[in-house]
Amino acid sequence: MPELPEVEVSRRGLAPFITDQRVRSAVIRTSGLRHPIPPEMAGWLSGQTLHDIRRRGKYLLFDFDRGHLILHLGMSGSLRLVAPGTPPEKHDHFDLVFADTVMRLRDPRRFGTLIWTTEEPEQHPLLAKLGIEPLSPAFDGDWLHRALSLRSAPVKPVLMDSHLLVGVGNIYAAESLFQAGISPLRAARRISRNRCHSLAESIRRTLEASIAAGGSSVRDYVHSDGGAGSFQLNCAVYGREGQACLHCQTPIRCIRQAGRSTFWCPRCQR
């Protein structure tokens, strides 16, 4: 699933080419993804100017003259810029057509979201209860210590709870915990303030490194130009079960936590 870095890379790739541009037309090729798409949406978008593209967690918010488009890439979605007149392929479900380019949504598994609202998008039920942004100034070790002190569950699933902290998916939680030397099995409330400072900084560094690498392409995710992310190629623990730890040579272990694979080094992470 595209996480915070992949969504941010998509935003940065799209913004220079389509912000402050007028929508010539919108094309809807499906009746719905995770939520129904009203056929009238194409008419609502046509003729409007796109003023900004923002990100909230794993959602992209497109700000138009008279409303906002809320978009989530789901499990397999991606956004690409293609030349006008490029024939759509099987899983290309939505186009925003501008004078010189087309923003095209591809979603093979159709778990994405495309919603139009004339209200403030951050107050939409899908976004209103989202947690803190890990790249914001408000996120630091003190905040994290206060938040974790209330949780008795293992720390890795807690970090992946979007009501607490947005955008830290499976890869990024595993890599951040390795950098901080914290076992994913440790109860969240048993992590000291000092270690929370280390973990908060590791989360920030990991996300920023992934953004710089274009995100992680482990299934269908690609950039707006069709290229793939490369962060997953340099992971220290994720996807490396049985391989030697890069620091101590101990074999990397893998277990299931909350339905997801957890990778860690039992010697480096305590």
N, C-alpha and C positions, 0 to 999 in steps of 0.2 A: 504494500500500500504506500503511495506517496505520502511522505511525512513532511514536517516543517521545512527542512532544507530543499526538498524537491519542489514544494509549492512556492517557496521563495525564489528559487532559480527560475521557475516558470514565470513568476511575476516580473522579475528583472529582465527576462528575455523578451517578454511581450511589450512592456511599458514603452520603450523608446519608439516603437513602430506604430502603436495604435492609440495611445493617449492623445487627446485633443483632436481626434479624427472623427468624422461623421460616419455613422452607420448607413451604408447604402441599402442594405437589406439583411435580414436574418433568415436562416434556413433551418427548419426543424424536421428531422427525418425519423423521429420516433415519438410515440405517444407519452413516453416517460422513461426515466431512469429509476432511481430509488423512489422518486416522487413523480406524480403526473406532471406533464408539461402542457399547459394550455396552448392550443394552436394560435390563440390570439397574441401570444408573446412575440411572434415575429413582427406583427404590426406595431406592438408597443415599442419595440426597439428601433424599427426603421425610422431614419431621419434624425435620431438623437445623436448627440455628441458624447463620446466617452471622455470624461474629465480626469479620471484617476483609476488606478488599480491598486487596491490595498490587500493586505493579508491579515486574517485573524485566525490564529491556530493553523489548521489545514484547509481553511476556506479562503477563496479569493473573492473580493468584493469589487465589482465593477460599478463605478459611480457615473450615472448618466444625468441628463438634464432633468428628467422627471421621475427618477427612481434608481434602483440598484439591482444588479444581477448578482445573486449569491451562487457560487460554483464550488463544488467539492469533487475531487477526482476519483473518489471511491477506491476500489481495490486495484483497478487497472487503467485508469484514465490518464490521458495526456493531452496537452494543448500544443498545437503546432501552427506556425505561420506558413501558408502555402500561397502560391500565385493564384490570382483570380482565374477561374475557369478550370482549375485542377479537378479532375473527376473524383468524386468521393469513393472511398472503399467501403467494405462491408460494415465496419464498426464505427464509421464516421457519422455521428448522430446530430451534430449542431455546427452551424457556421455563423460567424459574424463577418459580413462582407464590407470591407472598406474600399476606398478608391484604388489603393495600390497593393493590398494584401487581404488575406482571409484568415481569421482565427478559427481553427477547426478543432472541435472536441472529438477525440476518439476514446471509446470506452468499451472494450470487448465484453466485459462481464456485466456492464450496465448497472453498476452499484454506485455510480456517481450521483450528484445532485445538481439541479439547475432550477433556481427559483427566482422569480421576479417579485420585488416588493417596493412599495412607495413609502414605507416607513423606514426608520433608522435601522440599518441592517444588524448592528450589534445587539439590538433588542429583540431580534427574531428568536423564536424558541430554540432554533438550532444552535444559536451563538450565545444566548443570554447567560448560560450557566458555564461557559468555558472558563478554564483557570487562567493563571498568570502566564504571560509570554516570557519564555526563558531567555530571550535576547533583549528584554526590556531592562531599564535601570532599576526597576523595583525588585527584580529577581537577584537575590544574593544569598550568601550563606546564612545570614540571620533569618531571612524569610523562610528558607528551606528548613532550617532547624525547627522553627515554630510549627511549620506545616507537618513535618515528619514526626514530631513529638506526639502528635495525636493519632498516629497510625501504628497498629501492632502487626500489620501484614508485612511480608517480606518486601524489601525496599524496591526491587525492580518492578513488580506490578504497580506499586504505588507511583513510581515515576511515570508510568505509562497511563495513569488516570487523567484523562483530559479535563475533568472537573477540577483538578488540582493544578496541573501543569500541562500546557498544550504542546503538541507536536513532537514529543520525545517518544518515538516509536521503538520497536524492538532492537534494531541495530544500534540506535543511538544511546538507549539505556544501557545496553551491554557494554559498549565501548566506553561510555562515561564512567561506569562503575569500575571498569578495569583501570582506567587512568587514575582514578581516585583511590585504588587499592581496597575497595569495599566489596565484600561478598554479596551477590544478589540474594542470598538466603538470609542475610541479617535482617532482623526486625527493624522497620523504619525508625521506631522510637528509640532504638538502642544505638543510634549513630550520634556521636558527640557533635557539639557546635563546631569545633575545629575541623572535623571531618566533613561536616556539611559545607563549610566554606570551600574545602577542597573539591567536593562533589559539585557544588554549584559552578565553580570555575571550570571543571572538567566538562560539564554539560554545555556550557557556553562555547568552550574551545572546540568540542566535538561537532556541534552544530555549525559553527563558523567554518571549520575545516571541510565539512561536507558541502556547504554552500560553495566554497571556493573550488571544490572538485566537481561541481555540477550535480551534486546529489548522488544517490545510490540507485543504480539500475539493476534490480534483481528480477523483475518480471517485465512489465510492459512500459514502464516509465521512460520517456525520452524528453529532451529539451524542446523548446519552441522551434529550433532549427532541425529537429530530428535526431540529434546526437544523443549519446548515452552518458550518464554520470559515471564517475569512476571511484567514488569513495569506498565502495564495497571491496575494491581490489586491494586495499591497504588496511583492512580491519585487523586488529590485534587478537580478538577472540571470536567475533561473530563468524559463524560458518566454518570454524577451524577445529571441530571436535576431533580429539585424538592426536592432533598435531602438537608439536612442541611450543610451549609458551615462548614468546620472543624475548622475554626477560630472564626466565629461570629454567627453561627447557622442560618443565613439568607438562604432561599432556593436558590439553584443554578438555574440560568436561562439558557435558550438555545434559540438561534435564528439561522437563516441561513445567512451566509455571503459568497459571491462569490461561492454559491453552496455547501458550507460545513457547518456542524453544529458547532456553537460556544457556548461554555460553560463558564460561568463566575459568580462571586459573585458580585452583584450590590453594596454591601456595602463595601467590601474590595478593590474592584478595581474601581479606579476613573480616 
